[in-house]
Amino acid sequence: MELAGPADRLYLRLWNRLPSDAVTVTGDEALARLWRENSAVT
C-alpha cells in the first residue's frame, strides 16, 4: 500500500486527522482501513 500527497496531508492522515480521501491510496485499501481503525495517539 502507498499513501501519496503533500507532506502536511500525509502527516495528518497518518494521525487520523483527515479522511482517507484526503490523500491518494494505491494498493490494498484494507490495510489503510486497518490502520485507521486500530491506531491511536497515546
ABEGO torsion letter per residue (X at the ends): XBBBEBAAAAAAAAAGABBAAABBBBEBAAAAAAAAAABBBX
